[in-house]
């Protein structure tokens, strides 16, 4: 499926699942595709030097027939190197790229990318231009409203940032609706700084020709509907991990797709062959599946089975549910 950047009616990124380090690997993406065929998925952030020097198949390999629409998120700040990484990504079959300019993690900051780049929007713009030029792919940017340590109004900094990247060819800006504080952990940034959805709504008014998606503590389909009144897309983060089955209606509600919605049991039936093929990776895959029975009577037993990486126990669990036990 071609991943195209358009505003509103033809905009495929209406619903997306956020890139989450150590979470949104290819196993998680296989899992999510059993729940939604249409939501745009993102890779974990991959550092530009790793793409240039590391095990590319391990880092970039994916299954187009299963995982698309899929966006590769790259972290970096050297325009020339980011362009080279983008060209390699295009050769691997990615249809769209995203630049990380919003993660406040200290380990990201030490590599001179993530939220620290909000101080230098001109560098982000140069990276976007190089990535587009060398890959021929659409390039989006994920950022925050502003850095807390920057003087003045955060919304003014956000508009200035948007002007730079939009002129460089960024057709889609994803904004986590919080400011960021460097040298705080992502958790502290998330729990100690307030959300400001209005700043993202106002950004969209100021840039009607650029697609704008909102991210940040979106935890219900009603919230998704409300945000879509003001922006082009909504990016869902931790909610998709904690309660993935809550997203089962996305394809019907937001994309008009009529395919049957799989039950929780049917999802597990389709997942078990994948687990059998990847038994040496159960310790990595099982945590992705923990939230399937969130709020359901069988949740505790289900989590115990996954925590033990007990594939036989999981098969027995499915059989019991099918029999109505």
VMD Tcl script that draws the C-alpha trace (Angstrom):
set ca {
  {0.00 0.00 0.00}
  {1.54 3.32 -1.05}
  {2.01 5.64 1.88}
  {1.03 9.07 0.58}
  {0.93 12.41 2.31}
  {-2.29 14.29 1.70}
  {-4.41 16.45 3.92}
  {-7.82 15.38 5.20}
  {-9.91 13.17 2.91}
  {-7.14 11.10 1.34}
  {-4.80 11.28 4.32}
  {-3.82 7.73 5.22}
  {-2.15 8.70 8.49}
  {-5.48 9.57 10.09}
  {-4.69 7.01 12.80}
  {-1.15 5.93 13.60}
  {0.70 4.05 16.33}
  {3.62 5.98 17.75}
  {7.24 4.87 17.45}
  {8.17 3.56 20.91}
  {11.73 2.56 21.71}
  {12.05 -1.10 22.71}
  {8.34 -1.65 21.96}
  {7.38 -1.13 18.32}
  {9.63 -3.81 16.83}
  {8.58 -6.04 13.93}
  {6.95 -8.55 16.32}
  {4.73 -5.85 17.79}
  {3.86 -4.69 14.30}
  {2.82 -8.22 13.27}
  {0.67 -8.31 16.41}
  {-0.95 -4.93 15.72}
  {-1.79 -5.90 12.15}
  {-4.11 -8.60 13.53}
  {-6.04 -5.81 15.22}
  {-5.94 -3.05 12.61}
  {-5.05 -3.32 8.94}
  {-5.24 0.42 8.30}
  {-3.55 2.24 11.19}
  {-0.13 3.50 10.12}
  {2.63 1.79 12.08}
  {6.07 3.18 12.92}
  {9.34 1.46 13.58}
  {11.28 2.11 16.73}
  {13.61 5.05 16.29}
  {16.78 3.88 14.55}
  {19.85 6.07 14.86}
  {21.32 7.26 11.59}
  {24.84 5.91 12.31}
  {23.37 2.46 12.99}
  {21.75 2.43 9.57}
  {25.00 3.46 7.90}
  {27.32 1.14 9.83}
  {25.22 -1.57 11.50}
  {23.40 -4.76 10.57}
  {20.95 -3.30 8.10}
  {18.85 -6.41 7.63}
  {18.33 -6.69 11.37}
  {17.58 -3.00 11.75}
  {15.56 -2.31 8.61}
  {14.11 -5.64 7.52}
  {10.32 -5.87 7.49}
  {7.51 -7.76 5.78}
  {5.69 -5.42 3.36}
  {2.73 -7.76 2.89}
  {2.14 -7.76 6.65}
  {3.40 -4.50 8.12}
  {2.50 -1.76 5.65}
  {1.54 1.03 5.84}
  {4.78 1.47 7.77}
  {7.01 4.48 8.45}
  {10.69 4.30 9.40}
  {11.72 6.74 12.13}
  {15.34 7.91 11.97}
  {17.27 9.83 14.61}
  {20.11 12.08 13.57}
  {21.19 15.66 12.94}
  {23.78 15.56 10.15}
  {21.91 16.38 6.92}
  {24.36 14.56 4.66}
  {24.30 11.39 6.74}
  {20.53 11.56 7.19}
  {20.20 11.75 3.43}
  {22.37 8.66 3.00}
  {20.33 6.77 5.59}
  {17.13 7.80 3.81}
  {18.45 6.50 0.50}
  {19.24 3.14 2.11}
  {15.74 3.03 3.62}
  {14.23 3.57 0.18}
  {16.29 0.68 -1.15}
  {14.82 -1.52 1.61}
  {11.32 -0.71 0.41}
  {10.11 1.84 2.92}
  {7.47 4.20 1.51}
  {7.79 7.01 4.06}
  {10.30 8.33 6.60}
  {10.04 10.24 9.86}
  {12.65 12.33 11.64}
  {12.76 12.31 15.44}
  {12.91 15.85 16.80}
  {10.95 15.31 19.99}
  {12.37 12.58 22.23}
  {13.77 14.13 25.45}
  {15.76 11.06 26.50}
  {19.30 11.84 27.62}
  {20.72 8.97 25.54}
  {19.05 10.46 22.47}
  {20.22 13.95 23.33}
  {23.80 12.73 23.64}
  {23.61 11.74 19.98}
  {22.48 15.29 19.11}
  {19.01 14.35 17.99}
  {15.53 14.22 19.44}
  {14.05 17.15 21.39}
  {17.33 19.09 21.50}
  {16.82 19.78 17.78}
  {13.94 22.12 18.60}
  {16.67 24.66 19.35}
  {17.88 24.46 15.75}
  {14.92 24.12 13.35}
  {17.19 25.08 10.46}
  {19.17 21.85 10.97}
  {15.97 19.82 11.00}
  {14.91 21.54 7.80}
  {18.24 20.74 6.12}
  {17.86 17.09 7.16}
  {14.34 16.92 5.74}
  {15.49 18.41 2.44}
  {18.39 15.96 2.11}
  {16.26 12.97 3.09}
  {13.64 13.85 0.48}
  {16.22 14.56 -2.20}
  {18.18 11.32 -1.80}
  {15.29 8.97 -1.13}
  {12.43 10.38 -3.17}
  {10.17 9.54 -0.20}
  {7.79 11.69 1.82}
  {9.41 12.82 5.07}
  {7.53 13.75 8.23}
  {8.86 15.15 11.50}
  {7.81 14.27 15.05}
  {8.37 16.98 17.64}
  {6.97 18.68 20.75}
  {5.47 22.10 21.30}
  {8.80 23.56 22.42}
  {11.57 23.17 24.96}
  {10.65 24.35 28.45}
  {13.97 26.16 28.76}
  {13.31 28.33 25.70}
  {11.99 31.78 26.62}
  {8.72 33.03 25.18}
  {5.50 31.28 24.24}
  {5.78 27.62 23.29}
  {3.23 28.00 20.50}
  {5.38 30.71 18.90}
  {8.39 28.39 18.90}
  {6.26 25.62 17.40}
  {5.09 27.84 14.54}
  {8.66 28.94 13.84}
  {9.77 25.30 13.80}
  {6.89 24.42 11.47}
  {7.79 27.22 9.06}
  {11.32 25.88 8.66}
  {10.38 22.25 8.08}
  {7.39 23.05 5.86}
  {9.56 25.15 3.53}
  {12.05 22.25 3.39}
  {9.35 19.92 2.09}
  {7.93 18.35 5.24}
  {4.29 17.71 4.41}
  {3.36 16.13 7.76}
  {4.23 17.36 11.24}
  {3.41 15.19 14.26}
  {3.29 17.10 17.53}
  {3.35 15.57 20.99}
  {1.15 18.15 22.70}
  {3.58 18.94 25.52}
  {6.66 20.99 25.96}
  {9.80 19.02 26.71}
  {12.48 19.45 29.34}
  {15.93 18.18 28.49}
  {17.68 15.96 31.02}
  {14.36 14.75 32.37}
  {13.39 11.17 31.61}
  {10.60 10.54 29.09}
  {8.43 9.44 32.03}
  {9.06 12.68 33.93}
  {8.30 14.68 30.81}
  {5.07 12.75 30.37}
  {3.87 12.93 33.97}
  {5.16 16.33 35.13}
  {4.43 18.55 32.14}
  {0.87 19.47 31.11}
  {-0.78 18.74 27.81}
  {-1.73 21.63 25.51}
  {-3.91 20.30 22.71}
  {-5.00 23.81 21.74}
  {-1.44 24.67 20.65}
  {-1.61 21.83 18.11}
  {-5.09 22.84 16.95}
  {-3.83 26.40 16.43}
  {-0.83 25.13 14.49}
  {-3.14 23.41 12.02}
  {-5.03 26.67 11.50}
  {-1.75 28.41 10.74}
  {-0.59 25.71 8.29}
  {-3.68 24.52 6.38}
  {-1.54 23.00 3.59}
  {0.55 20.85 5.91}
  {-0.84 17.72 7.51}
  {-0.73 17.98 11.30}
  {-1.13 15.02 13.64}
  {-1.59 15.20 17.40}
  {0.05 12.85 19.90}
  {-0.12 12.73 23.68}
  {-2.28 10.78 26.14}
  {-4.95 9.77 23.63}
  {-6.73 6.95 25.44}
  {-10.19 6.55 23.90}
  {-11.87 6.44 20.52}
  {-14.05 9.35 21.62}
  {-10.87 11.37 22.18}
  {-9.67 10.40 18.70}
  {-12.94 11.63 17.18}
  {-12.70 14.92 19.06}
  {-9.12 15.63 18.00}
  {-9.90 14.85 14.36}
  {-12.26 17.81 14.32}
  {-9.20 20.06 14.51}
  {-6.23 18.14 13.07}
  {-5.60 15.71 10.22}
  {-4.36 12.75 12.23}
  {-4.06 11.28 15.70}
  {-1.05 9.27 16.85}
  {-1.72 6.78 19.64}
  {1.09 5.75 21.94}
  {1.04 3.81 25.20}
  {-2.70 3.10 24.99}
  {-2.08 0.85 21.96}
  {0.34 -1.19 24.04}
  {-1.66 -1.32 27.26}
  {-5.07 -2.05 25.72}
  {-4.58 -3.02 22.07}
  {-8.02 -4.52 21.54}
  {-9.55 -1.09 22.14}
  {-8.27 -0.28 18.64}
  {-10.13 -3.12 16.91}
  {-12.80 -0.75 15.58}
  {-10.39 1.72 14.02}
  {-10.63 0.38 10.48}
  {-14.43 0.57 10.44}
  {-14.82 3.85 12.31}
  {-12.10 5.94 10.67}
  {-11.40 4.24 7.33}
  {-14.84 2.88 6.42}
  {-13.54 -0.69 6.05}
  {-16.10 -3.48 6.35}
  {-13.86 -6.48 7.03}
  {-14.82 -8.56 10.08}
  {-13.32 -7.58 13.42}
  {-11.45 -10.51 14.91}
  {-12.34 -11.57 18.43}
  {-9.60 -11.82 21.04}
  {-9.60 -15.59 20.65}
  {-9.33 -15.33 16.86}
  {-6.39 -12.96 17.23}
  {-4.60 -15.47 19.43}
  {-5.37 -18.29 17.00}
  {-3.65 -16.32 14.25}
  {-0.77 -15.38 16.55}
  {0.08 -18.90 17.73}
  {1.68 -20.03 14.42}
  {3.86 -16.91 14.54}
  {4.90 -17.77 18.09}
  {5.72 -21.33 17.01}
  {7.95 -19.99 14.24}
  {9.74 -17.65 16.68}
  {10.01 -19.74 19.83}
  {13.51 -18.45 20.54}
  {12.03 -14.92 20.70}
  {9.13 -15.56 23.06}
  {10.71 -13.42 25.78}
  {10.60 -10.51 23.33}
  {7.19 -11.18 21.75}
  {5.06 -12.13 24.75}
  {5.30 -8.72 26.48}
  {3.71 -7.14 23.38}
  {0.63 -9.31 23.87}
  {0.01 -8.69 27.58}
  {-2.78 -6.15 27.16}
  {-5.12 -8.16 24.95}
  {-7.49 -9.06 27.80}
  {-7.27 -5.70 29.55}
  {-10.30 -5.36 31.84}
  {-11.52 -8.88 31.02}
  {-12.16 -11.74 33.51}
  {-9.39 -13.91 32.04}
  {-6.70 -11.21 32.12}
  {-4.75 -12.47 35.14}
  {-4.53 -16.07 33.93}
  {-3.61 -14.92 30.43}
  {-0.78 -12.70 31.71}
  {0.59 -15.51 33.86}
  {0.76 -17.79 30.81}
  {2.56 -15.14 28.76}
  {4.95 -14.29 31.58}
  {5.96 -17.96 31.69}
  {6.39 -18.01 27.87}
  {4.16 -21.09 28.00}
  {3.12 -21.77 24.43}
  {1.29 -24.98 25.30}
  {-0.51 -23.18 28.09}
  {-1.56 -20.48 25.63}
  {-2.99 -23.07 23.26}
  {-4.92 -24.64 26.15}
  {-6.15 -21.18 27.18}
  {-7.50 -20.56 23.66}
  {-9.15 -23.98 23.57}
  {-10.89 -23.29 26.90}
  {-12.24 -19.97 25.68}
  {-13.46 -21.50 22.44}
  {-15.35 -24.07 24.47}
  {-16.91 -21.34 26.56}
  {-15.05 -22.18 29.78}
}
mol new
graphics top color blue
foreach p $ca { graphics top sphere $p radius 0.5 }
foreach p [lrange $ca 0 end-1] q [lrange $ca 1 end] { graphics top cylinder $p $q radius 0.2 }
display resetview
